[in-house]
Amino acid sequence: MAHDNQTDLKALQKSIQDQIARQFPAFRLVEFYRDEESEALPTPACLLELDEFEHVEEDPGTDQLMVSLRFSARLVFSRERGPKALMNVRLAAASLASFINKNRFCGNVFPARIHNAGPDFFRPDLTSRYAIWRLEWSHAQAILGQNIWQKEDEAGPDVTSIIVNGKEIHA
């Protein structure tokens, strides 16, 4: 029977969120898919998203879909605390990039690879109030879907005999 190698996206995202919150307690908010229209954003904040997944040509031989997962973290710091926000958001992005790099987040994925980090203007009307940086990373391989060789209600095939040179041999 094949090993269960499926990536649980919900568990992976929870693990990413929990580990970042634990590693960076100064973030007042660490959350996936925050409604960006909210004006009451506690800062500093780390807003997370699974931006996309892309098909990987490798076939695991299990009828599952192998993909590359691309995530982002948007770091939001209030400018109300003065010019330090511009430096602090950059320092936080560098620390977060270091933490995420090669991290698997206890998920069944390849280690994270940082792609880039830089200023982000996701809400141009808020740039006077917030210093915002976006960090992007990916996990090169994750496997989605059920393994056809593994059924939850079956222990697998029970082989009691095989055919060798046209004769049945019992195990």
N, C-alpha and C positions, 0 to 999 in steps of 0.2 A: 504494500500500500504506500502511496506517495505521502510525503510530509506536507502538512497544511502550511502553505506559504502565502495565503491570502492577506492582503493589507486591509485592515479595518480602518477606514477613513475617519469614522466618528471617534474611535479610540485614539487614533494618531493625533487628531486635532485637539482633543482634550488633553493629551499628554504634552503637546507643544505648549498649549496655553498654561497648564499647571506648572510645567518646568520653568517657563520664562517668569511667571509670577513668583515662584519660589526663589529663583536666582536673582531677580531684580525687584526686591520689595519696595523700592522707591516708586515704582510705577503704581499709580493709584488705580489704574484700570488696565487689565490685560484681557482682551476679549476678541473672539472671532465674530465677524459680520456685524459689527456695530453700525447702527443707523447713523450715517454721517450727517444727517439733517439735524441731529440733536444739538442744540446750542449749549446744553448743560454738560459739557464734556469735562470730567475730572482730569486734571493734568498733574504730572506727566502721564501720558497714556501710550499704550502699545496696542494698536489695532491690527488684527491679523486676518489674513484671507488666504484661501486656496484659490489662486488666480486662474489656473488652468492645469489640465493634464494633456500630455501628448503621447500618442502611440509610439511604442518602442518596437522595432522590427523583430526582436528576439522572441521566439515562441517557446513558452515554458512546457509545451506538450501536454497541457492539462485543460485545454479549451478556455483558459483564463486570458484576460487582457493584460499585457504588460505595458505599463505607462511610466512616463517621467512626470512627477508632481512638481508644480511650481507654486511657491508660497511667497507672500510678502508680509512685512511688518511695517506699519506706518507709525513712526514715533512722533508724538505731538506734545510740545512743550509750550507753556504759556509765556508770551512776551511781556506780561505784566510784571514779571520779576526783573525786568531790565535786560541789558545786553548779554547777560550770562546765559540766557536761554539759547542763543545762537551757538555758543560754544558747548553748552551742556547737551543739546540734541545730537551734536556730532560725536561727542565723547560716548554718549549712550549708544549710538549706532555702531561705533567701533567695538564697544564691549559686547553688544548683542551679536554682532557678526562673529566675534571670536567664540562666543558661547555656542552659536548655532553651527558653525563650521564643523563638519564631520560628525555631528550629532545625529543619532537615529531616533531619538525621543521614545525609546522603548517600542518602536513600531517595526513592523516587518517591511523595512525599506532600506535602500542603500544610504550610506552616510550623506549628510547635507553638504552641498557645495554652494558657496556664496557667489552670486553673480555680480551684484553691484549695490551701491548705496549712494544716495544723494538727495538733494532737496526735492520736495514733492509739493505741488500746488493743487491738491485734490479739491480744495474749495478756495478759489482765488479771493472770495470775499472775506475769508478768515485769516489770510496771511499777515494782516496787520496785527492780529491778536495772538497768532500761534507761529512757532518755528516748527516746521514739519520736515522730517526726513523719511525716506522709504528705503527699506532693505529688502532685496530679493534673493531667494535661494531656491534650490531644487534638490529633489531626491531622484537620482537617475533611474532607479527602477523600483516600481511598486507593482503588485499584482492584484487585479480586481476580478471579482467573480468567483464562483464556486469551482473547485477542482473536480472534474468529472470522475476522477479515480477515488474520490472520497465522498462517502455518503454518511450523513449524520446518524442514520438509523441502521447502518450496516457495518459490520466489523471487517468487511472485505471478502474477497473470494476465499472459499474453503476448498483448497486443492487436496483431493484425496487420491487422485490417480493421474498419471500422465501417459501419453502414447509415445513409445520409443520403437522405431523400426516397425511400425504397424502393430505392435503388441501393447496392450494396456498393462501398466505397472502400477500397483497400489502402493501408496505411501504409508 
